Amino acid sequence: MQSPEKRFQFIPFFIHILIPMIFGALGGFITVRSVKTWYPGIAKPSFNPPNWLFGPVWSVLFLLMGIAAYLVWQKRAQIKHFPRTAAIYFIQLILNLMWSFLFFYTHLIGAALIEIITLLAVIVINGMVFYKIDKTAGLLFIPYFLWVSFAAILNYNIYILNQV
């Protein structure tokens, strides 16, 4: 018989998937207007992906975050400081949302650049903390780190191209 922390539990799994998806939906809500109005009018580098790509990529990344969080949650009884682990996870979700707010809602490209660098640091911390608890959970943060690294490079180039 499997131990309780190893047995798949659908409701907690669903909740762990839902949480980052809600953050993603809030980010989408913040972003949607500017993507149609402000964003097309600013200078962007040649490697800027098409707008249609962002939704599917972020959906996959939020799904991976949720799976990683569920894997860590399953081992919560073995984690000495589980509340701290959960706090790091939620801090990175909040920072992710704040980037959308700074960049797309307030159009503060420079502030968003500083914020995304902070987000990257917290993603690394989150990934390492998760990795110590569950290797798969930590590894699931690699695509997220890579995409946000790309977004930071994009943010930097947009900042440079739009200096007045």
N, C-alpha and C positions, 0 to 999 in steps of 0.2 A: 504494500500500500504506500502511496506517495505521501510525503509529509505535507501539511497544510500549505506551507509556503511554496511548494513546487507544483501543486495542483492548480490547473487553469481555472480562474474564476471570471466568468463572463461580465458580470456587473462591474466589478472593480476595473477590469480591462477596458470596458466601454467608457467608464468615467475618466480613466487615464488618457484615453484617446480624445475624449470630448474636451477636456481642459485646454490642451494646446490649440485645438480646432476653434474653440471660442475666442482665444487670444488672436488667432489668425483671422477670424471673422471680424473682430473689432478692428484689427489692422486694415483689413480690406475695406471696411466701412469708412475709416479715416482716409484711405487712399483713393477710393473710387472717383471722387469728384475731381481731384487734382490730376489724375491720370488722363482725364478727358479734357481738362481746361489748361492748367498750368504746365504740366509735364511736357506736352508736345511742343511747347514754345521755347523751352530752354535748350541750350546747346548740350549735346551728348557725344561721347566718344564713339568711334566707329564700331567698337565691340559691344555697344549697348544691345542687349537681347531684345527681341520683339516683345511687346507688352503681353501677348497671349501666353508666353512661357512662364511668367512669374506665378500665376495662380496654380498651375499643376506642380511646379517645383515646390512652392511653399506648402501645398497640401501634403505632398510626400514627406517633406521635412517635419511638419507638425505631426504627422502620423508616426514617423520614426521617434520623435521626442516622446510621444505618448507611450509607445511600446517600451522605450527605455525606462520611462518613469514607472511603468507597471512592473517591469522586471526588478527594479530597485525596491518598489513597494512590497513585492513578494518576499523580500529578504529583510523587511523592516525590523523584525524581531532580533536579527543578528547585528543590526547597526546601532552602535553605541549612541550616536548623536543623530538619530533620524530627523528630528525637527530641523537641525542645521542643514542636513542634506536636502530636505524638502524646500527650505528657505532659499538655498542656492538655485534650485530649479525654478522656483517662482520668480526670483530676481531676474534670471535670464529671460523668462517669458515677458516680464514687465519691461525690461530694457529693449527687447525685440519690438514690443508695441510702441515704446517711446520713440524709437527710431522713425517709425511710420508717421507718428505725430509731428516730430521735428522736421522731417524731410518733406512730407507731402501735405501736411495740414498747415504748418507755419511757414514752410518754404525756407527754413533756416538751414541751408545746405552745410555751412561750416559747423554749426552746432551738432547737426546730424553726424558729421564726420567724426567729431570728438566722441559722440555717444556710441557710434558703431565700433570704435576702437575699444571702448569700455565693454561693450557687448561681447566682442571677440575674446577679451580676457576672461570674462565670466563664462563664456561657452567652454573655453579651455579648462577652467576650474571645474565646471559642472561635469564635463566629460571625464576628467581625471577622477573626480570623486565617485562618479557612477562606475567607472572602470574598476576601481578598487573594490566595489561591492559586487558588481556583475560585469564581467569582461564584455559581453555582448552589448549591454546597456551603454557602456562607455564607447564602444566602437560605433554604435548607432549615431553618435554625435559627430563623427568625422564628416559625413556629407553636409551637415548643418554648418560646421566650421568652415568647410571649403566654400560653400555658397555665400556665407556671410563675409568671408575673406574677399571673394569676388565682388560682392556688393560694396565692400569698403573701398576697393580699388575703383569701382565705378563711381561711388560717392565722391572720392577724391578728384577724379577726372572731371566730373560734373562741376565740382566746386571751382576747380582751376579754369575751366572753359567759360564759366559764368561770372567771373570777377569783372566788376565794372570799374 
